[in-house]
């Protein structure tokens, strides 16, 4: 931030980081700062979440970024899994639903897995998660998030608001739900 002449714009800094509130707004109303430049939580997935908060607030929303809810992770060192209903079952039951898919996940590509896929089925009426199917490295581990979300009657909106680490295979579940929405 040193070469940005932020003082000319009356944007305050603390220790080289742009000062922001929990809405990601700087000292200047309507000006936002996300990611490493604000020093809040220097992780790619946190920066993406901050960007979403800032974008919504710039459009008149009232969202906050809560760093304590953002996962942290360290990276060291295809399965298939599913939970809930399939599309065929939902069609046979006459349930109105929408689906979302995600593929080409960055972490999968890094691991040389190019054929993976996430698919989510969401009830149209209440936005509840009805089924999740995963073909990806660690799918048997990843399905636990979907199972828990379904058990707790998590809605698509609630899952989207859950910050996922980047780059991880699990963030494809969130992307999948976003595609459905």
N, C-alpha and C positions, 0 to 999 in steps of 0.2 A: 504493500500500500504506500510505500515511501514516496514514489514518484507521481502519485495521483493528485497532489495539491488539494487534498480533501478540505483543508482549512478554508480554501477559497469558496468552497460550497457550503461551508459551515457544518461539515460532517465531522463529528468528534471521533477521536481514537483513544484507545487505552493500550499502552504497550505495543503499539504498531497494529493493533486490531481495530477494525471499525466497530464502534459502539452501536449495538442494536438492542431493541426490546424483544419480548417473547414473540412478537408478531413479525420479527425480522426487519423492523423499520428503524432507520437511523435517526439521528437527532433532527433531521429534516423530514417533515411529514411527506409521505408519498415516495420517499427514496428508501430502497431496501438493499440489504447486503447479506448474501448467503455464502455458505461454504467456509473454506479456510480463512478468508479475509476477516471474518468476525471472531474467530478463535473460540467459538462456542463448543464445537465438537468436530474435530478434523478427520472426518470419515466420509467417503464418497456417498454412502447411502444416507448419511445425515444431511449432507449438502443437497442431495436430491429432495429430501423431505422439506428442508428449509426453503428450497426453491418453490415447491408446491404451496407452502404456507404463504410465502411472499407473493406469489402470483395470485392466489385467491384474495389476499388482503388488498392487493393493488386494484383488484376488480370490485372492491367494496365488501369483501368478506370480513370475517372476524375469527381467524384461526390463530392458534398459538403453536409454537414449536416447543416440545418438552424433551430436553436432552436426556432426562432419566429414562425415557421410554425407548430410546434408540439403542439397539443392540450394538455391542462391540465385539470384535472378532479378530482372530489371528489365523493366518493361512499357512499351515505346515504340511511338510511331507508331500450297460443300462439294464438298470433294473426296471421292473414294472410293478405298480401298486395302484390300488383303487379303493375308494370308500364311498358308500352311498349308492345312489341309483345310476343306471346307464341311461342314455338317451332312449334306447328301445323301451326300457321299462317305463320311463316317464310318458312316452307316446302311448303305450298300451294302457296306462292309467288315466290318460286324458289330462295330464298336468301341463299347465302353461308354463314354459320355462324359456330361458335364453342361455346360450352357451358362449364360452370364450376359450380361445386357444392361444398358446404361446410356444414358440419354438426358437431355435437359434440363440439360446441363452449363452451369454458370454462365458460363464464358468464352464459350461459343457464344451464349448468350442475350444477353450484352453486345454481341456482334458482330452481333446481329440474325439469327442462324442458329438457327431453332427446330426444324428437321426432322432434325437429325443423330442418329446412333446408333452405339454401339460394341457389338460382340458378340464374345465369347470362347468358345472350346470347349476344355474341359479333360478329359483322360483320367481316368476314375474310379479306375483301379487305382493309378497313381503320382502323379497330380496334375499331370502335365506339360501344358504349353500346346500344343494341337494345331492351333489356328487362331485368327486374329484378323481381324475385318472392321470397317472404320471408314468412316463417312460423316460427315464433319465438316470444318470449315476446317482446312487443313494436314494432311489425312489422309495425304498422300504423305510428309510429313516424320515424322509420328507412327508410321507403320508400322515404322519402323526399330527402335524400342524392342521391338516385338513380335517382329520378325525376330531381333534379337540374343538376346532372351529364349529364343526357340525354339532358336536355334543353340547356346546354352549349356545347354540342357536345364533351364531355369529351371522351378521348380514354381510352382503357384498361390500357395502359402504364401510363397515367396521373393519373388514379384512384389508381394504384399500388403505385405511388410515393407520394400519399397523406397519411400521417401518421395517423393511427387510434389509439385511446386510447385502453389500455389493462389493465384489462379485460373488454371488452364491447361486447354486442351482435353485434354492428355495425361493428366490425373488421372482422366479417364473410363475409361481402360484399367484402372486399379487398382480403381475402383468396380465395373466390370464383372466383374472377377475375384472381388471380394468378394461380389457378387451370386451368382455360381456356387457359392461356398463356403458 
